[in-house]
């Protein structure tokens, strides 16, 4: 672990600052939108726009990097992100904000692709797993830390937006000044969606539904908090609780998944997550129950991302896993675009109001549980000894990190096979 920190501390520090800036701007816009009198539908369009840009960036960033190189792409996208952060409070209009979110989503996608490539290149075969684990921890720590910065300035003013812009600008310094060499860049062509759906219907449907759940947490939780009349401090704690749950439950659920039928675990986890959403919907007037609901939703829905990846891999040959991961990430992105739009409509006072935030996520998670139960009756479970290792990932990572995680899982499986075969060869 110390070896990874010594060789990649600049990249990890830069990524943490990036996540702080990104996490801060999402929460800040949700609070500021309520102050400006934007409707929940308008804010849902603003929040959804980020995922539209992110999906577009994940498709175009690789070609940009091949044409002009990592450093130029990194620096150019950084400039746009910092500029948009400053422009948010200057143009308090939902259309302008939606456009800004598209740009920021696109730029962050390209930045993450570049940084994840650099991180993978700076690690050795022996330390790549530790580097990826630290990267995921840094992601969550950055987003959680961002919520505390909401208390530094008045959301109705400029200071907090300036802080977000400064953090983004500073984050690129350790990465660009790092002595790590520019990595070679290559990606796997994704599998067609039709092929993916045929191989793993549960993986595809689950990823789409999970995209809506994740986008609701990342994009609409602050909008819900403002709409429900929470204070800025309460909104910060509420948003952070989703990610604290994700950090604490990711690895225990991953450990369990390697020891049982993953479809049954997906059923149980999504069902319990739906119950958590019901707790928030029915007892959300009590802040303690509101946090309990957020903890259960975040802690159970985020690990589902890794579970669905692992479940799909159980039906794939090793050489097809990287291609499948790209398609699954794309499907997840499509769900993330539609999620905030539906939840914004539900949260309108003329429809359901603030409880619609939890109702939407409960519905998606219960549908996933029911579909997992149905798929469990359609074909036999893969024997436990034949399942692959789980690649623990968070939905905020790009397909580059997911592909690297898949490669690590494959290597772990091959090593296990060699250990198993050795006694028989004696």
C-alpha positions in Angstrom: 0.0 0.0 0.0 2.9 2.4 0.8 4.4 1.6 -2.5 1.2 2.6 -4.3 1.0 5.9 -2.3 4.6 6.7 -3.0 4.2 6.2 -6.8 0.6 7.5 -7.3 0.0 10.0 -4.5 -0.2 12.9 -7.0 -2.8 11.2 -9.1 -4.8 10.1 -6.1 -4.6 13.6 -4.5 -5.7 15.2 -7.8 -8.6 12.7 -8.1 -9.8 13.4 -4.6 -9.9 17.1 -5.2 -11.7 16.5 -8.5 -14.3 14.4 -6.6 -14.6 17.1 -3.9 -15.3 19.7 -6.6 -17.7 17.5 -8.5 -19.6 16.5 -5.4 -19.8 20.0 -4.2 -21.3 21.4 -7.4 -24.0 18.8 -7.5 -25.2 19.5 -4.0 -24.7 23.3 -4.4 -26.9 23.5 -7.5 -29.7 21.5 -5.8 -29.8 24.0 -2.9 -29.3 27.1 -5.1 -32.0 26.0 -7.5 -34.6 26.0 -4.6 -33.4 29.5 -3.6 -33.8 30.7 -7.1 -37.3 29.3 -7.3 -36.7 26.6 -10.0 -39.3 23.9 -10.2 -38.4 20.3 -9.5 -38.9 19.5 -13.2 -36.5 22.2 -14.2 -33.9 20.9 -11.7 -34.4 17.4 -12.9 -33.5 18.5 -16.4 -30.5 20.3 -15.1 -29.3 17.2 -13.1 -30.0 14.8 -16.0 -27.9 16.9 -18.3 -24.8 16.0 -16.4 -25.3 12.3 -17.2 -26.1 13.1 -20.9 -22.8 14.9 -21.1 -21.0 12.2 -19.2 -22.2 9.5 -21.6 -21.2 11.6 -24.6 -17.8 12.2 -23.1 -17.2 8.6 -22.5 -17.7 7.9 -26.2 -15.7 10.8 -27.6 -12.9 11.2 -25.1 -10.9 8.2 -26.3 -10.8 9.6 -29.8 -9.8 13.0 -28.5 -6.9 11.5 -26.5 -5.7 9.5 -29.5 -5.7 12.7 -31.7 -4.0 15.2 -29.4 -2.7 13.3 -26.3 -3.6 12.9 -22.6 -2.0 16.2 -21.4 -3.8 18.5 -23.9 -7.2 16.8 -23.4 -6.7 17.0 -19.6 -5.8 20.6 -19.6 -8.5 21.7 -22.0 -11.3 19.9 -20.2 -10.0 21.3 -16.9 -10.3 24.8 -18.2 -13.9 24.3 -19.2 -14.9 22.8 -15.9 -13.4 25.6 -13.9 -15.1 28.2 -16.1 -18.5 26.7 -15.9 -18.3 26.5 -12.1 -17.8 30.3 -12.0 -20.6 30.9 -14.5 -23.3 29.0 -12.6 -24.1 31.9 -10.1 -23.6 34.5 -12.9 -26.4 33.0 -15.1 -29.1 31.7 -12.8 -31.3 30.3 -15.5 -32.3 26.6 -15.8 -31.4 26.5 -19.5 -28.0 27.9 -18.8 -27.5 25.5 -16.0 -28.6 22.5 -18.1 -26.1 23.5 -20.8 -23.4 24.0 -18.2 -24.1 20.5 -16.7 -23.8 18.9 -20.2 -20.4 20.6 -20.6 -19.3 19.6 -17.1 -20.5 16.0 -17.5 -18.7 15.7 -20.8 -15.5 17.2 -19.4 -15.5 15.2 -16.2 -15.9 12.0 -18.2 -12.9 12.8 -20.3 -10.9 13.8 -17.2 -11.7 10.5 -15.5 -10.8 8.5 -18.5 -7.4 10.2 -18.7 -6.7 10.0 -15.0 -7.7 6.4 -14.7 -5.5 5.5 -17.6 -2.6 7.3 -15.9 -3.3 5.6 -12.6 -3.3 2.2 -14.2 -0.1 3.0 -16.0 1.7 4.2 -12.9 0.9 0.9 -11.0 2.7 -2.4 -11.5 1.1 -5.8 -11.9 1.7 -6.4 -8.2 0.2 -3.1 -7.0 -2.6 -2.5 -9.5 -5.3 -4.0 -7.3 -4.2 -1.8 -4.4 -4.2 1.2 -6.6 -7.7 0.5 -7.8 -8.9 0.1 -4.2 -7.3 3.3 -3.2 -8.9 5.0 -6.2 -12.4 3.9 -5.2 -11.8 5.0 -1.6 -10.6 8.4 -2.8 -13.7 8.8 -4.9 -16.0 8.3 -1.9 -13.9 10.3 0.5 -13.9 13.2 -2.0 -17.7 13.2 -2.4 -18.3 12.9 1.4 -15.8 15.6 2.2 -17.5 17.9 -0.4 -20.7 18.0 1.7 -18.9 19.7 4.6 -17.8 22.5 2.3 -21.5 23.4 1.9 -21.3 25.0 5.3 -18.4 27.3 4.4 -20.3 29.9 2.4 -23.9 31.0 1.7 -25.4 29.0 -1.2 -27.2 32.1 -2.3 -23.8 33.9 -2.9 -20.7 33.3 -5.0 -18.2 32.0 -2.5 -19.1 28.3 -2.6 -19.1 28.3 -6.4 -15.6 29.9 -6.3 -14.4 27.3 -3.9 -15.6 24.5 -6.2 -13.8 26.2 -9.2 -10.6 26.6 -7.2 -10.6 23.0 -6.1 -11.0 21.8 -9.7 -8.2 24.1 -10.8 -5.9 23.0 -8.1 -6.7 19.3 -8.6 -4.9 19.2 -12.0 -1.6 20.6 -10.7 -0.4 17.4 -8.9 -1.6 15.2 -11.9 -0.1 17.3 -14.6 3.2 17.9 -12.7 3.5 14.3 -11.8 6.6 12.5 -13.1 4.5 9.6 -14.3 4.9 9.0 -18.0 2.0 9.5 -20.4 0.4 6.1 -20.8 -0.4 4.4 -24.1 -4.1 4.5 -24.6 -6.2 1.6 -26.0 -9.8 0.5 -25.3 -11.9 -2.5 -26.1 -14.7 -2.2 -28.5 -17.9 -2.8 -26.6 -20.1 -5.8 -27.2 -23.4 -5.0 -29.0 -26.4 -4.4 -26.7 -28.3 -7.3 -28.3 -25.5 -9.7 -27.6 -25.3 -8.5 -24.0 -29.0 -8.8 -23.5 -28.9 -12.4 -24.8 -26.0 -13.3 -22.5 -27.3 -11.7 -19.3 -30.8 -10.2 -19.3 -30.5 -9.6 -15.5 -27.2 -7.8 -16.0 -28.6 -5.4 -18.7 -32.0 -4.7 -17.0 -30.4 -4.4 -13.6 -27.8 -1.9 -14.9 -30.4 0.3 -16.5 -32.6 0.4 -13.4 -29.5 1.0 -11.2 -28.5 3.9 -13.4 -31.8 5.6 -12.4 -31.2 4.9 -8.7 -27.6 6.2 -8.8 -28.5 9.3 -10.7 -31.2 10.0 -8.1 -28.7 9.9 -5.3 -26.0 11.9 -7.1 -28.2 14.4 -8.8 -31.5 14.8 -7.0 -30.8 14.1 -3.2 -29.9 17.8 -2.6 -33.0 18.9 -4.6 -35.1 16.7 -2.4 -33.5 18.1 0.7 -34.1 21.6 -0.3 -37.7 20.8 -1.4 -38.3 19.1 1.9 -37.2 22.1 3.9 -34.0 20.7 5.3 -31.3 23.1 6.4 -28.0 23.3 4.5 -26.3 21.4 7.3 -29.0 18.7 7.2 -28.8 18.4 3.4 -25.0 18.0 3.6 -25.3 15.2 6.1 -28.1 13.6 4.1 -26.2 13.5 0.9 -23.0 12.3 2.6 -24.9 9.4 4.2 -25.6 7.7 0.8 -21.8 7.5 0.1 -20.9 6.5 3.7 -23.2 3.6 3.3 -21.6 2.7 0.0 -18.1 2.7 1.5 -19.0 0.6 4.5 -21.1 -2.1 2.7 -19.3 -2.5 -0.6 -16.7 -5.1 0.5 -18.8 -7.2 2.9 -21.4 -7.7 0.2 -18.6 -8.5 -2.3 -17.3 -11.1 0.1 -20.7 -12.7 0.4 -21.3 -12.7 -3.4 -18.3 -15.0 -4.0 -20.0 -17.6 -1.7 -23.6 -17.9 -3.0 -25.8 -17.6 -6.0 -25.4 -14.0 -7.1 -29.0 -13.8 -8.4 -30.3 -14.5 -4.9 -28.0 -11.9 -3.4 -29.0 -9.3 -6.0 -32.7 -10.1 -5.1 -32.0 -9.7 -1.4 -29.9 -6.6 -1.7 -32.2 -4.8 -4.0 -35.2 -5.8 -1.9 -33.6 -4.5 1.3 -32.6 -1.3 -0.6 -36.3 -0.8 -1.6 -37.3 -1.2 2.0 -34.8 1.4 2.9 -36.4 3.8 0.4 -39.8 3.0 1.9 -38.4 4.0 5.4 -37.3 7.3 3.9 -40.7 7.9 2.2 -42.9 6.9 5.2 -40.9 8.3 8.1 -38.8 11.0 6.4 -40.3 13.7 8.6 -38.0 12.4 11.3 -34.4 13.2 10.3 -33.0 10.1 11.9 -35.2 7.8 9.8 -34.3 10.0 6.8 -30.6 9.2 7.4 -31.4 5.5 7.9 -33.2 5.4 4.6 -30.3 7.1 2.8 -27.7 4.8 4.5 -29.6 1.7 3.4 -30.2 2.9 -0.2 -26.6 4.0 -0.7 -25.1 1.1 1.1 -27.1 -1.5 -0.8 -27.6 0.0 -4.2 -24.0 1.0 -4.9 -22.6 -2.6 -4.4 -25.3 -3.8 -6.8 -23.2 -2.3 -9.6 -20.3 -4.7 -8.8 -22.7 -7.6 -8.3 -24.3 -7.1 -11.7 -20.9 -6.9 -13.4 -19.8 -10.1 -11.6 -23.1 -11.9 -12.5 -22.7 -11.1 -16.1 -19.1 -12.2 -16.1 -20.2 -15.6 -14.8 -21.7 -16.3 -18.2 -18.7 -15.0 -20.3 -15.4 -16.2 -21.4 -12.4 -14.2 -20.0 -11.7 -12.6 -23.4 -15.2 -11.2 -23.6 -15.4 -9.6 -20.2 -13.8 -6.3 -21.0 -16.0 -5.8 -24.1 -19.1 -6.6 -22.0 -18.1 -4.1 -19.3 -18.2 -1.3 -21.8 -21.7 -2.1 -22.9 -23.0 -2.5 -19.3 -21.5 0.9 -18.3 -23.3 2.4 -21.4 -26.6 0.9 -20.3 -26.1 2.2 -16.8 -25.5 5.7 -18.3 -28.8 5.5 -20.2 -30.7 4.8 -17.0 -28.9 7.7 -15.3 -30.1 10.1 -17.9 -33.8 9.2 -17.5 -33.8 8.8 -13.7 -33.7 12.5 -12.7 -36.3 13.4 -15.3 -38.9 11.0 -13.9 -38.1 11.8 -10.3 -38.3 15.5 -10.9 -41.9 15.0 -12.3 -42.8 12.8 -9.3 -41.5 15.4 -6.8 -43.7 18.1 -8.2 -46.3 19.3 -5.7 -49.1 18.6 -8.2 -48.0 14.9 -8.4 -46.6 13.4 -5.2 -44.1 16.0 -3.8 -40.9 15.3 -2.0 -41.8 11.6 -1.1 -41.7 10.9 -4.8 -37.9 10.9 -4.4 -38.0 7.8 -2.3 -40.9 6.3 -4.2 -39.0 6.3 -7.4 -36.0 4.5 -6.0 -38.1 2.0 -4.1 -40.0 1.2 -7.3 -36.7 0.6 -9.3 -35.2 -1.5 -6.6 -38.3 -3.6 -6.1 -38.6 -4.2 -9.9 -35.0 -5.3 -9.9 -35.7 -7.7 -7.0 -38.7 -9.2 -8.8 -36.8 -9.5 -12.0 -33.9 -11.2 -10.3 -36.4 -13.7 -8.7 -37.8 -14.3 -12.2 -34.4 -14.9 -13.8 -33.5 -17.3 -11.0 -36.2 -19.6 -12.4 -35.1 -19.4 -16.1 -31.7 -21.2 -15.9 -29.6 -23.1 -13.3 -27.2 -21.1 -11.1 -23.6 -21.2 -12.0 -21.8 -23.5 -9.5 -20.0 -21.5 -6.8 -16.6 -23.0 -7.6 -17.0 -21.8 -11.3 -18.0 -18.2 -10.5 -15.4 -15.5 -11.0 -14.1 -13.0 -8.4 -16.1 -9.9 -7.9 -14.5 -6.6 -9.2 -15.6 -4.0 -6.6 -16.5 -0.8 -8.4 -18.6 2.3 -7.8 -21.0 3.6 -10.5 -19.1 6.9 -10.7 -16.1 5.2 -12.4 -15.8 5.2 -16.2 -15.5 2.1 -18.4 -11.6 2.5 -18.2 -11.5 1.7 -14.5 -14.1 -1.0 -14.9 -12.1 -2.7 -17.6 -9.0 -2.7 -15.4 -11.0 -4.1 -12.5 -12.3 -6.8 -14.8 -8.7 -7.7 -15.8 -7.7 -7.9 -12.1 -10.7 -10.3 -11.4 -9.6 -12.4 -14.4 -6.0 -12.6 -13.1 -7.3 -13.6 -9.6 -9.5 -16.4 -11.2 -6.5 -17.7 -13.2 -4.3 -17.8 -10.1 -7.0 -19.7 -8.2 -7.3 -22.2 -11.0 -3.6 -22.8 -10.9 -3.6 -23.3 -7.2 -6.5 -25.7 -7.5 -4.9 -27.7 -10.3 -1.4 -28.0 -8.7 -2.4 -30.7 -6.2 -3.8 -32.9 -8.9 -0.6 -32.6 -11.0 1.5 -34.0 -8.3 
